[in-house]
């Protein structure tokens, strides 16, 4: 397993060791012991989520103000541009974002610690996206940062206008949002 840090502390790109031959490939998508040894993170995952989305769908930027979730995310079909925004007020990277291409082809995953907003845009015709979370979904605590907040200036690689859920169209700008202390 290869771990690559990003510009935001604690956000990691995780690349599994893939065994490929003429039959196809095999890899461990998660191994608690190997993950802890490679990252120093003792993550207990309590929920797995799977979303299927068509091209230009943008989901996010979501987070929970209570029951904050750590997430290990990956695309198992297609390709997405995955984005996180640091919402930890005491962090030196508060209000900054990082984005990475995650795809079925590159098999990369991203570890997102609690305290960050998360979203992704689908770049391929469709994408199946998996999330392992460290806490349960709590809709009463869910919040959304506006995907196109000009203060964040996220460089979404979209092909035209995104397909959005109502809650994503109604997101708040970071300057108005509830964040973590």
Backbone bond lengths (Angstrom), bond angles and torsions (degrees), N, CA, C in turn:
res aa  C-N    CA-C-N  psi(-1)  N-CA   C-N-CA  omega(-1)  CA-C   N-CA-C  phi
1 X - - - 1.437 - - 1.530 108.64 -
2 X 1.323 115.62 130.17 1.461 120.74 178.66 1.531 108.05 -107.82
3 X 1.335 115.99 130.87 1.464 122.34 179.89 1.520 108.17 -113.66
4 X 1.336 116.25 128.00 1.459 121.70 178.73 1.518 108.68 -122.84
5 X 1.335 117.50 120.50 1.466 119.06 176.96 1.531 110.77 -70.54
6 X 1.322 115.93 158.86 1.465 121.91 176.52 1.523 108.63 -113.85
7 X 1.317 116.54 -176.82 1.466 121.77 -179.71 1.523 112.40 -69.86
8 X 1.324 118.16 -14.50 1.470 121.60 176.06 1.526 107.65 -105.29
9 X 1.321 115.26 123.73 1.465 120.55 -178.70 1.519 110.80 -53.48
10 X 1.285 116.80 136.61 1.462 126.07 175.81 1.524 114.30 80.54
11 X 1.329 119.38 -9.96 1.465 121.16 174.00 1.523 106.48 -88.28
12 X 1.330 116.27 123.91 1.454 121.53 -172.13 1.519 111.64 -126.61
13 X 1.327 115.66 144.56 1.458 121.53 169.07 1.523 106.37 -95.78
14 X 1.314 115.96 128.13 1.457 122.99 -176.99 1.527 107.55 -114.17
15 X 1.337 115.78 122.66 1.465 120.87 177.80 1.520 108.31 -117.55
16 X 1.323 116.34 114.42 1.468 119.20 -179.46 1.517 111.42 -72.62
17 X 1.308 115.31 159.13 1.466 120.30 172.89 1.530 106.65 -80.93
18 X 1.328 115.19 119.39 1.462 121.77 -175.36 1.528 109.21 -104.73
19 X 1.322 115.74 131.59 1.452 122.36 176.45 1.534 106.80 -106.33
20 X 1.332 116.02 110.52 1.467 120.60 -176.39 1.523 110.48 -121.66
21 X 1.309 115.11 145.62 1.463 121.88 173.21 1.527 107.86 -153.19
22 X 1.319 116.51 -166.22 1.466 120.04 -175.54 1.529 113.07 -63.69
23 X 1.327 118.12 -18.12 1.471 121.68 179.24 1.512 112.35 -81.00
24 X 1.339 116.57 -24.80 1.462 121.41 -174.23 1.515 109.49 141.01
25 X 1.321 117.02 -134.17 1.466 120.01 -179.51 1.516 110.61 -146.35
26 X 1.345 114.32 164.71 1.456 123.53 173.50 1.515 107.42 -142.96
27 X 1.342 116.67 139.46 1.464 121.12 168.93 1.517 109.44 -156.61
28 X 1.329 115.38 154.95 1.460 120.32 173.46 1.517 107.16 -81.50
29 X 1.327 117.27 115.95 1.457 119.66 -179.98 1.522 111.33 -76.19
30 X 1.332 116.94 -23.88 1.459 120.33 171.96 1.510 109.23 -156.80
31 X 1.319 115.01 134.21 1.454 123.50 174.46 1.521 105.10 -138.97
32 X 1.322 116.85 111.05 1.463 121.88 -173.95 1.531 112.38 -54.16
33 X 1.309 117.15 -46.89 1.462 121.22 -178.46 1.529 111.31 -64.41
34 X 1.332 117.37 -47.48 1.468 120.59 -179.56 1.522 111.35 -64.75
35 X 1.335 117.45 -39.29 1.466 121.68 178.65 1.529 110.25 -62.79
36 X 1.327 116.71 -46.10 1.469 120.95 179.66 1.528 111.43 -64.03
37 X 1.330 117.69 -41.81 1.464 120.63 179.05 1.525 111.37 -65.38
38 X 1.332 117.07 -39.00 1.464 120.85 -176.56 1.524 112.93 -77.84
39 X 1.351 117.01 -29.82 1.469 119.97 -172.88 1.517 114.44 -115.25
40 X 1.330 117.26 -20.37 1.461 120.35 -172.93 1.521 112.25 78.37
41 X 1.325 117.56 8.94 1.467 122.65 -176.90 1.521 109.43 -102.76
42 X 1.326 115.52 125.99 1.463 121.73 175.61 1.534 107.37 -98.52
43 X 1.314 117.73 83.80 1.460 122.04 -177.53 1.520 110.17 -91.84
44 X 1.320 115.63 130.44 1.460 121.11 172.65 1.529 106.44 -109.08
45 X 1.312 116.25 111.11 1.458 120.59 -178.74 1.522 109.69 -89.42
46 X 1.342 115.93 133.56 1.460 121.35 -176.53 1.523 112.96 -117.25
47 X 1.327 117.31 -10.60 1.459 119.97 -176.81 1.516 109.53 -150.88
48 X 1.334 116.00 138.80 1.463 122.17 172.77 1.518 107.86 -114.70
49 X 1.341 116.66 135.15 1.462 122.59 179.27 1.522 108.85 -122.93
50 X 1.336 115.79 150.69 1.459 122.07 179.32 1.524 106.99 -136.89
51 X 1.328 117.02 123.21 1.463 119.77 174.70 1.522 108.89 -118.54
52 X 1.313 114.97 145.41 1.461 122.91 175.22 1.532 105.11 -120.28
53 X 1.326 116.68 126.28 1.464 120.86 -175.43 1.515 110.50 -139.76
54 X 1.321 115.60 149.85 1.461 121.75 178.53 1.529 110.14 -90.05
55 X 1.339 115.16 165.96 1.465 122.33 -178.11 1.534 110.90 -51.76
56 X 1.308 114.97 140.00 1.468 125.53 178.67 1.520 113.86 73.01
57 X 1.340 118.02 5.82 1.459 119.43 171.38 1.521 107.47 -70.26
58 X 1.322 115.48 134.81 1.456 120.79 175.04 1.521 106.70 -122.38
59 X 1.322 115.58 121.49 1.467 121.94 178.34 1.529 107.87 -112.52
60 X 1.313 116.02 122.18 1.459 118.95 176.89 1.500 111.69 128.42
61 X 1.246 112.35 -178.61 1.465 135.26 9.70 1.538 108.53 -96.57
62 X 1.317 118.48 113.09 1.459 123.80 -171.30 1.532 112.31 -105.87
63 X 1.334 113.89 150.81 1.465 121.52 173.41 1.522 108.09 -162.73
64 X 1.318 116.84 166.14 1.463 122.91 177.14 1.522 108.71 -118.79
65 X 1.342 116.51 128.40 1.467 120.46 -178.86 1.524 112.08 -75.93
66 X 1.307 118.08 -25.98 1.460 123.79 169.72 1.519 105.49 -123.81
67 X 1.332 115.49 155.71 1.465 119.86 -173.75 1.527 109.71 55.41
68 X 1.334 115.28 43.28 1.468 120.56 179.87 1.521 109.25 -55.91
69 X 1.314 115.37 138.33 1.456 121.05 -174.44 1.522 112.28 -106.02
70 X 1.332 116.46 131.37 1.447 120.98 161.28 1.523 105.84 -83.13
71 X 1.333 117.23 146.62 1.463 120.37 -176.96 1.525 110.39 -135.85
72 X 1.313 115.04 140.32 1.459 122.18 168.34 1.527 104.45 -115.62
73 X 1.342 116.08 114.53 1.464 120.74 -170.29 1.524 111.06 -120.84
74 X 1.353 114.74 152.67 1.466 119.75 177.40 1.521 110.07 -162.70
75 X 1.306 115.45 155.47 1.461 122.08 173.44 1.521 107.95 -97.72
76 X 1.330 116.97 128.96 1.459 120.42 178.61 1.523 111.68 -106.20
77 X 1.329 116.83 -9.39 1.467 122.95 171.98 1.522 106.37 -147.91
78 X 1.324 116.81 134.35 1.457 120.43 178.67 1.518 113.29 79.20
79 X 1.338 114.54 -161.32 1.472 121.22 -176.67 1.515 109.77 -140.98
80 X 1.328 115.31 141.13 1.460 122.20 175.50 1.522 109.48 -129.58
81 X 1.333 114.95 158.49 1.457 121.79 166.74 1.506 104.58 -103.68
82 X 1.333 116.64 111.39 1.458 123.72 -173.52 1.525 109.28 -98.53
83 X 1.331 116.80 132.97 1.463 122.17 -173.91 1.521 110.52 -129.70
84 X 1.323 115.99 139.98 1.463 121.95 170.37 1.518 108.77 -128.49
85 X 1.348 114.74 147.08 1.460 122.17 177.81 1.516 107.59 -123.87
86 X 1.323 117.13 129.39 1.456 122.23 -179.59 1.526 109.80 -75.36
87 X 1.332 116.54 118.41 1.463 122.80 179.99 1.524 112.28 -111.77
88 X 1.326 116.67 15.77 1.470 121.71 -179.95 1.530 107.83 -90.13
89 X 1.335 115.61 103.22 1.465 121.33 -172.72 1.530 113.09 -51.42
90 X 1.310 119.59 -36.49 1.458 122.33 -179.11 1.518 114.67 -80.67
91 X 1.300 117.85 -3.30 1.460 121.88 -177.24 1.527 111.21 -79.29
92 X 1.332 117.95 142.43 1.474 119.87 176.21 1.530 112.57 -66.10
93 X 1.329 117.33 -15.12 1.470 120.41 178.67 1.538 111.69 -108.27
94 X 1.337 117.32 19.95 1.469 120.89 178.06 1.531 109.80 -52.95
95 X 1.325 115.95 131.14 1.454 121.69 178.14 1.518 114.68 81.74
96 X 1.326 117.86 1.68 1.458 120.83 178.16 1.527 109.80 -98.26
97 X 1.325 115.71 159.13 1.450 120.89 -179.63 1.520 110.69 -127.67
98 X 1.322 114.92 155.83 1.468 122.31 168.51 1.520 107.38 -132.93
99 X 1.330 114.70 148.46 1.455 120.50 178.35 1.516 110.36 -134.74
100 X 1.318 115.62 147.46 1.461 121.68 179.47 1.521 109.92 -144.21
101 X 1.324 115.02 148.07 1.459 120.97 175.00 1.524 107.91 -84.22
102 X 1.319 115.77 122.16 1.454 122.35 175.17 1.522 106.67 -116.90
103 X 1.326 116.28 133.25 1.460 118.73 -177.41 1.521 110.96 -147.88
104 X 1.322 114.15 163.44 1.463 119.65 173.92 1.519 109.53 -62.16
105 X 1.320 116.61 -32.99 1.457 120.93 -178.35 1.530 112.17 -71.18
106 X 1.355 118.09 -48.56 1.471 118.99 -176.07 1.530 112.85 -83.44
107 X 1.327 117.98 -15.48 1.466 124.57 175.40 1.525 113.87 59.06
108 X 1.331 117.52 15.46 1.464 120.62 178.25 1.523 110.33 -72.02
109 X 1.332 113.86 149.64 1.461 121.99 174.89 1.523 107.62 -123.53
110 X 1.325 116.21 161.80 1.456 119.58 174.77 1.520 108.40 -127.46
111 X 1.350 115.34 132.30 1.463 122.13 172.30 1.526 106.63 -93.92
112 X 1.329 115.05 125.33 1.462 122.70 -179.65 1.525 106.99 -120.35
113 X 1.325 118.45 111.74 1.462 119.49 -179.03 1.529 111.18 -74.24
114 X 1.329 117.65 163.26 1.458 119.85 174.73 1.536 110.18 -57.33
115 X 1.325 115.79 148.15 1.457 120.43 177.89 1.517 113.86 101.90
116 X 1.321 116.61 6.07 1.459 120.55 178.98 1.525 109.65 -124.45
117 X 1.336 115.49 147.60 1.462 120.68 172.18 1.523 107.55 -85.48
118 X 1.325 115.95 150.26 1.456 121.35 -175.68 1.524 110.69 -135.05
119 X 1.321 115.62 142.57 1.459 120.89 174.15 1.514 110.26 -161.00
120 X 1.326 115.37 168.87 1.465 118.97 176.94 1.514 110.08 -153.03
121 X 1.330 114.49 155.33 1.458 122.72 174.86 1.523 108.07 -117.87
122 X 1.332 116.32 136.94 1.465 121.62 -179.29 1.522 109.27 -85.28
123 X 1.324 116.45 122.78 1.463 122.70 -177.34 1.524 112.96 -98.69
124 X 1.315 117.52 -25.47 1.467 122.65 -178.93 1.534 108.91 -92.52
125 X 1.318 116.85 179.37 1.478 120.48 -179.89 1.524 111.65 -58.01
126 X 1.316 116.79 -32.64 1.464 123.17 172.95 1.522 106.88 -158.53
127 X 1.327 115.76 166.39 1.463 120.42 175.74 1.519 109.33 -147.31
128 X 1.319 114.74 141.42 1.458 122.00 169.05 1.518 106.33 -107.14
129 X 1.319 115.43 125.85 1.455 122.62 -170.78 1.523 108.62 -125.62
130 X 1.344 116.55 129.55 1.459 121.79 -179.10 1.523 110.65 -112.08
131 X 1.330 114.82 140.33 1.461 121.76 177.35 1.528 108.14 -126.84
132 X 1.313 117.24 130.42 1.454 122.33 166.34 1.533 104.70 -103.01
133 X 1.337 118.38 130.41 1.468 120.16 -176.77 1.528 111.19 -122.31
134 X 1.332 114.40 149.54 1.457 121.03 -178.07 1.524 112.88 -89.87
135 X 1.326 117.61 -5.89 1.466 121.37 173.79 1.518 107.94 -145.77
136 X 1.316 114.85 164.81 1.452 120.41 -176.37 1.521 111.99 -78.65
137 X 1.335 115.53 153.47 1.457 120.52 175.03 1.520 108.40 -64.64
138 X 1.315 115.70 131.22 1.459 122.53 -179.91 1.528 107.47 -131.18
139 X 1.326 117.79 89.28 1.469 120.55 -173.63 1.519 113.90 -56.59
140 X 1.323 117.74 -29.34 1.471 120.02 179.20 1.538 111.98 -68.57
141 X 1.324 117.30 -18.40 1.464 121.45 -179.93 1.524 112.62 -107.78
142 X 1.331 116.75 0.00 1.465 120.00 -177.82 1.523 110.61 -76.35
143 X 1.318 115.10 139.36 1.464 122.61 176.55 1.522 108.01 -132.38
144 X 1.339 115.76 162.10 1.456 121.36 -178.78 1.521 109.86 -134.88
145 X 1.320 115.64 129.56 1.467 122.61 171.39 1.530 106.30 -91.20
146 X 1.307 116.92 138.67 1.458 122.29 179.74 1.523 110.39 -60.71
147 X 1.312 116.25 124.64 1.462 122.93 -174.44 1.527 112.14 -59.55
148 X 1.322 117.05 -30.17 1.466 120.30 -177.71 1.523 112.63 -113.27
149 X 1.320 117.22 31.47 1.464 122.21 176.53 1.529 108.31 -54.25
150 X 1.334 117.79 119.36 1.468 119.37 -177.71 1.529 113.36 -63.21
151 X 1.329 117.30 -24.21 1.473 119.31 178.11 1.525 111.50 -70.51
152 X 1.326 117.28 -27.48 1.466 120.80 177.13 1.520 111.46 -84.95
153 X 1.321 116.93 -36.14 1.472 123.23 179.22 1.534 111.70 50.93
154 X 1.327 116.05 51.16 1.461 120.23 178.27 1.520 109.11 -69.89
155 X 1.306 116.25 131.39 1.468 122.46 -178.80 1.529 109.95 -88.57
156 X 1.332 115.97 70.63 1.465 120.72 178.87 1.524 109.10 -66.26
157 X 1.310 119.49 127.01 1.473 121.70 178.81 1.533 111.52 -85.67
158 X 1.319 115.91 63.27 1.461 121.82 -175.18 1.515 111.75 -88.75
159 X 1.320 114.41 153.33 1.458 122.42 175.35 1.529 106.53 -106.62
160 X 1.337 117.07 79.49 1.461 121.53 -176.61 1.524 111.33 94.90
161 X 1.328 115.03 -165.16 1.464 121.15 -179.06 1.529 110.44 -71.73
162 X 1.333 117.52 140.44 1.463 119.44 179.99 1.527 111.78 -76.95
163 X 1.320 115.08 157.00 1.459 122.74 171.30 1.524 105.60 -90.60
164 X 1.338 116.35 120.55 1.462 121.59 -172.91 1.523 111.64 -123.76
165 X 1.322 116.47 148.86 1.459 122.46 167.78 1.526 107.76 -77.44
166 X 1.320 116.56 158.69 1.466 121.19 179.41 1.526 111.26 -56.42
167 X 1.338 117.23 -41.24 1.476 119.24 -178.26 1.527 111.63 -65.99
168 X 1.338 117.58 -28.35 1.464 120.25 179.29 1.527 110.95 -78.44
169 X 1.328 117.61 -33.65 1.474 120.90 174.09 1.520 110.81 -66.20
170 X 1.349 116.99 -29.98 1.464 122.19 -176.31 1.526 113.30 -95.66
171 X 1.324 118.06 12.67 1.460 120.73 -179.41 1.518 112.12 -59.64
172 X 1.314 116.15 160.71 1.469 121.94 178.87 1.516 110.24 -96.87
173 X 1.307 115.49 152.19 1.453 120.02 171.33 1.524 107.93 -68.46
174 X 1.323 116.76 153.12 1.465 121.04 -179.76 1.525 110.76 -55.26
175 X 1.322 117.86 -39.34 1.468 121.47 -177.65 1.529 113.00 -63.39
176 X 1.334 117.91 -18.43 1.465 122.72 -179.23 1.530 112.08 -108.66
177 X 1.302 117.66 -5.77 1.460 122.10 -169.87 1.526 112.55 -84.40
178 X 1.321 113.83 154.35 1.453 121.91 171.23 1.525 107.24 -77.22
179 X 1.328 117.65 126.16 1.464 121.45 -177.25 1.520 110.11 -125.42
180 X 1.325 116.69 -176.97 1.460 122.92 -177.20 1.526 110.42 -97.46
181 X 1.328 116.84 139.07 1.481 121.21 177.51 1.507 111.29 -85.94
